[in-house]
């Protein structure tokens, strides 16, 4: 799956499971880590795990398994690495503390109208 399509699919899955503040950032021009970051917030540690589980399950069903999953035991920040797309799911406190939105502000935000139906 192409990177942008994967990022949009991930954002749609997270949105459907009631993730808050779903955001896509194109980092391809400023980093070699990947092409896109997907950031999302769960309402609690349990919700963060449920979001990660659902995302991993649905993408695997589409033939796209995660390369790595980090932070599953932390209860506050789970990272799913799909090589070209890196997905971060936070609790509200962790998202505010790590503030990746600010750290990656030089990336190009993808308009939510492209991928969310709200």
N, C-alpha and C positions, 0 to 999 in steps of 0.2 A: 504494500500500500504506500502510495506517495506521502511524503511528510505532511503536507498541508491537509490532505484528506484524513490522515491518521489523527492529526491534532484536532480537527473539526469533529471527527467521530468521537474522540475521547471527550471533548467538551460537551457534546450532545448527550452522551451517556451520563456524565456527571450531572448535567442539568436535569435530566429526567429523574435522577435519584435525589433531587432537591439540594444539590450543592449550592452554596452561596458564592457570590463574587467570582464566577468562572471567567477566566481571562486567558486569552491567547497572545503570546508575544513572539514575533518573528525575530530570532536571534542569529540568523544565518550570516548576516553581514558583520556581526561584532564578536562572534565566538566560534570556536571549533568544537564546542561541547555537543552541538546539535543544531537543528534548524528552527525548532519551536519549543517554547516552554508553554505548558498548560498549568495554570494556577487555579486552585479551587479551595474553598473552605467548607468544612463540615461543622455541624453544630456542637459536636462533642467528640471525644475519642472514639466512642462506639460508632458514631456516624462516619468518621474518617475511615475507620476500618471497613465499614460496609461499602463506602464509596470505592475504596481501593479493590475490595473483593469483586464487586460488580463490574468495575472497569476491566480488571484483569480477566474475569470470566468471559465477558462479551467480546473483548478483543481476541482472546484465544479462540473463541468460536468462529471468528472471522479469519482465522489463520495467522494471527499476529500475536505470538507469545511475548511476554515481557522478557527483556534480556536480563534485568536485575530488578529486585525489589528491595529497598532499604527502609529501615525505620518502622517496620511493622509492629515491633514490640514497644515502640516509644509512646504510642497513644496520642501523639500530637503532630507528627509530620511523617508522611509516607511518601517516598519517592519511587516512581515506576519509570524505569529507563527502557525506552524503545529505540535506542540509538539516535535516530534523527529527531525524536520527540521525547522530551523529558517532562513527566507529569509530577507535580507537587500538590499534595492534598494536606491541608493544615487544619488544626483547630484555630478558632479566632485569635487566641492568645499567641500561638506559635507564628501565625501569619504576620501579626503585628510586630512581634519580636524580631523575626528574621527579615521582614520587609523586602522580600525579593522584588516586589512591584517597583520599589524605589531603586534597588540595586541594578535592575535590568531596564531602567527607564530609557536607555539609549536604543533598546530594541524597538521594532515597529509593532505597535498594537494592531491586532486584527479586529476589525469592526464586528461587534457581537451580532449585528443584524445578519452577518454572513452565515452564522451557525446556530444562533438561538432563536426560538420562536416567540419569546416573551414580548 
